Amino acid sequence: MSTKTNEHFSEDTIWYDYDSSGSITEKKIPWVLQNIPEDTSSILDIGCGNGIITNELSKSFKTTGADMSDAALKQVNCPTINCSSESIPVESESFDMVFSSQLLEHLNNEQLEASVKEFKRIASRYILITVPHKEFLKFCETKCPKCNAVFNTNGHYQSFDLLRIKELFSDDFELIKHSLGGSLHQQYNPFLMDIRQNLGNRYYNPVKYTMCPNCKNDDFPLVKGNLISKICNGLNRIVSPRANYWILTLFERRNHDNT
């Protein structure tokens, strides 16, 4: 889950159908649970959202959820902290594990650096992270019809692969497990995307609750494809591979005392 810096996500309604596809309940939760080490007893879920994963964790572990959205935290069934991921009011190494699902991609570079520092400060032993895998950020870019600002409709600023995640955490933590999961999705060729956007003027149709970060417009009419976009999409299906959408990484603190 993630906390997005978007006014819509302070509203209750967005959180009621957050997992409308069922992918989190059916695929992600079992995947996360099977990767939690047996010696874990306490978990801090940072960016817990409405607690769809947090509430499951709380059935087996002493769990606390942290998120910026009051609306989201209303649905969390365990202790919660309303805070940003950059500054979390808990003591150092106060939880066996820091867990975070689909948060880091929503942070700008400064926020990411501060949040990773907090993850490493708080986790006494493990950090378990899931993020989109090799996400092509331009795919979900849309253009605001009022101010022409181009932005990612999901509020994503970061793209991750295994190497980048290791670079973020490997100074204090050692990668002990990683895997790919989630549904297969069609990747998009950057050259074809440039043609589709710049020549075809065809951008991604925003999903519900999209708001322009520049002018706060939230009215995005459905835009149909054109000849250029259809050609690009057709070619892309031929040249681009399909890949799992999520990557999971499990880190262990290097200096942990096993005695």
C-alpha positions as a printed Julia matrix, in Angstrom:
259×3 Matrix{Float64}:
   0.0     0.0     0.0
   1.03    3.56   -0.32
   0.25    7.03    0.84
  -0.02    9.39   -2.12
   0.38   13.14   -1.83
  -2.99   13.72   -3.5
  -6.08   15.33   -1.96
  -8.26   12.48   -3.19
  -6.46   10.04   -0.92
  -7.62   11.89    2.17
 -11.17   10.82    1.27
 -12.78    7.66    2.62
 -14.17    6.44   -0.7
 -10.85    5.62   -2.37
  -9.98    3.08    0.3
 -13.21    1.08    0.15
 -12.47   -0.41   -3.29
  -8.68   -0.22   -3.14
  -8.27   -3.89   -4.13
 -11.14   -4.1    -6.6
  -9.2    -6.59   -8.76
  -8.49   -8.88   -5.83
  -4.81   -9.12   -6.71
  -3.59   -8.01   -3.28
  -5.84  -10.41   -1.37
  -5.37  -13.37   -3.68
  -1.72  -12.98   -4.72
   0.25  -10.5    -2.66
  -0.81  -11.37    0.88
   0.07  -15.1     0.61
   3.34  -14.15   -1.11
   4.31  -11.72    1.64
   3.37  -14.1     4.46
   5.45  -16.95    3.09
   8.54  -14.71    2.99
   8.43  -13.53    6.61
  11.13  -15.3     8.67
   9.89  -17.53   11.47
  11.76  -15.59   14.17
   9.8   -12.39   13.43
   7.44  -11.29   16.19
   6.9    -7.54   15.66
   6.32   -5.65   12.39
   6.01   -1.97   11.49
   4.1    -1.61    8.21
   5.15    1.75    6.74
   2.74    3.21    4.19
   0.11    0.72    5.29
  -2.8     2.43    3.52
  -6.15    0.94    4.52
  -4.5    -2.05    6.17
  -5.47   -4.68    3.63
  -2.1    -6.37    4.26
  -1.53   -4.93    7.74
  -4.7    -6.49    9.1
  -3.57   -9.91    7.9
  -0.12   -9.43    9.43
  -1.71   -8.51   12.74
  -3.33  -11.95   12.97
   0.09  -13.58   13.4
   2.46  -10.79   14.47
   2.53   -7.8    16.81
   1.88   -5.25   14.08
   1.69   -1.47   13.87
   0.62    0.44   10.76
   2.04    3.83    9.77
   0.51    6.1     7.14
  -0.2     9.78    6.44
  -3.89    9.29    5.61
  -6.41    9.47    8.46
  -9.04    8.12    6.09
  -6.95    5.03    5.34
  -6.02    4.39    8.95
  -9.69    4.18    9.93
  -9.75    0.7     8.41
  -6.63   -0.62   10.13
  -7.41   -3.08   12.93
  -4.17   -2.77   14.89
  -2.22    0.12   16.51
  -1.44    2.91   14.05
   0.79    5.96   13.7
  -0.18    8.94   11.55
   3.13   10.09   10.1
   5.19   10.34    6.94
   7.71    7.66    6.05
  10.46   10.26    6.39
  10.05   10.76   10.13
   8.5     7.99   12.21
   8.15    8.57   15.98
   9.41    5.21   17.22
  12.69    4.18   18.85
  15.61    2.8    16.86
  15.56   -0.97   16.28
  12.18   -1.16   18.02
  10.6    -3.64   15.56
  11.93   -7.0    14.37
  10.86   -6.17   10.84
  10.03   -3.09    8.81
   7.6    -3.98    6.04
   6.5    -1.74    3.18
   4.37   -2.5     0.14
   4.09   -0.19   -2.87
   5.33    2.92   -1.09
   8.84    3.75   -2.28
   7.82    4.38   -5.89
   5.64    7.3    -4.69
   8.55    9.23   -3.15
  10.76   11.84   -4.77
  14.51   11.49   -4.37
  14.73   13.47   -1.13
  11.79   11.63    0.42
  13.19    8.28   -0.69
  16.56    8.93    0.91
  14.99    9.99    4.21
  12.53    7.08    4.24
  15.18    4.44    3.56
  17.21    5.9     6.41
  14.19    5.5     8.71
  13.59    1.91    7.58
  17.17    1.01    8.47
  17.02    2.86   11.77
  13.87    1.14   12.97
  14.37   -2.47   11.84
  16.24   -4.51   14.44
  16.65   -7.42   12.07
  14.66   -7.51    8.8
  13.37   -5.21    6.06
  10.81   -6.64    3.66
   9.95   -4.5     0.63
   7.64   -4.91   -2.36
   7.62   -2.4    -5.23
   6.74   -2.46   -8.94
   9.47   -4.21  -10.92
  11.22   -2.29  -13.72
   8.23    0.0   -14.1
   8.28    2.18  -17.22
   7.03    5.4   -15.67
   6.08    7.07  -18.95
   3.46    4.4   -19.67
   1.04    5.89  -17.11
   1.73    9.51  -17.97
  -1.25   11.69  -18.8
  -1.61   15.31  -19.93
  -3.88   17.62  -18.0
  -6.53   19.07  -20.37
  -6.54   22.35  -18.44
  -2.86   23.22  -17.89
  -1.08   20.68  -20.17
   1.07   19.37  -17.32
   2.31   15.83  -17.96
   2.45   13.58  -14.9
   2.27    9.95  -13.81
  -1.35    9.16  -12.93
  -0.3     6.76  -10.16
   1.92    9.34   -8.5
   5.01    7.25   -9.16
   8.42    8.95   -9.22
  10.75    5.96   -8.92
  11.4     2.77  -10.87
  13.18   -0.18   -9.26
  15.04   -3.31  -10.19
  16.95   -5.67   -7.91
  20.24   -3.79   -8.29
  18.75   -0.44   -7.31
  16.99   -1.85   -4.26
  20.22   -3.52   -3.12
  22.06   -0.22   -3.48
  19.54    1.48   -1.18
  19.86   -0.98    1.69
  23.07   -3.0     1.34
  25.31   -0.73    3.44
  23.69   -1.92    6.69
  21.59   -4.86    5.49
  22.28   -7.98    3.45
  19.86   -9.24    0.8
  18.85  -12.77    1.8
  15.86  -13.39   -0.48
  14.13  -11.94   -3.51
  11.41  -13.02   -5.91
   9.06  -11.73   -8.61
   5.29  -11.9    -8.35
   2.01  -10.47   -9.49
   0.33  -10.68  -12.86
   2.31  -10.54  -16.08
   2.05   -7.17  -17.8
   3.11   -5.93  -21.2
   6.18   -3.73  -21.09
   6.42   -0.76  -23.47
   9.23    0.18  -25.82
  10.55    3.71  -24.98
  10.99    4.64  -28.67
   7.4     3.68  -29.49
   6.17    5.57  -26.43
   7.94    8.74  -27.6
   6.21    8.43  -30.97
   2.83    7.76  -29.35
   3.1    10.79  -27.06
   4.93   13.3   -29.23
   3.49   12.52  -32.68
   0.22   10.91  -31.73
  -0.45   13.18  -28.74
  -1.81   10.08  -27.03
  -1.34    9.7   -23.29
  -2.64    7.29  -20.68
  -6.31    7.61  -19.74
  -6.32    8.42  -16.02
  -7.93    6.13  -13.51
 -10.49    7.23  -10.94
  -9.29    9.76   -8.35
  -6.59   11.22  -10.62
  -5.73   14.85   -9.85
  -3.3    17.12  -11.66
  -0.49   18.01   -9.24
  -0.03   21.36  -10.98
  -3.54   22.87  -11.19
  -5.55   20.35   -9.09
  -7.9    19.57  -11.98
  -9.7    16.25  -11.49
 -11.78   16.21  -14.67
 -10.13   13.99  -17.3
 -12.41   13.07  -20.23
 -11.83    9.69  -21.86
  -9.59   10.1   -24.92
  -9.82    7.57  -27.73
  -6.8     6.23  -29.55
  -5.78    7.4   -33.01
  -3.98    5.79  -35.94
  -0.51    6.59  -34.6
  -1.23    5.27  -31.11
  -2.85    2.11  -32.49
   0.17    1.4   -34.69
   2.54    1.96  -31.76
   0.48   -0.29  -29.51
   0.37   -3.0   -32.16
   4.11   -2.9   -32.75
   4.75   -2.88  -29.03
   2.83   -6.13  -28.57
   5.27   -7.71  -31.01
   8.58   -6.31  -29.76
   8.12   -5.94  -25.99
   8.2    -8.84  -23.49
   5.79   -9.51  -20.64
   7.06   -9.4   -17.07
   5.86   -9.86  -13.49
   4.66   -6.59  -12.0
   6.08   -6.9    -8.45
   9.47   -7.54   -6.91
   9.91   -8.61   -3.28
  13.19   -8.24   -1.39
  14.07   -9.4     2.12
  17.07   -7.9     3.91
  18.7    -8.83    7.21
  20.75   -6.51    9.39
  24.45   -7.33    9.02
  25.45   -6.87   12.64
  22.47   -8.69   14.17
  23.33  -10.69   17.28
  21.94  -14.2    16.93
  22.72  -15.12   20.54
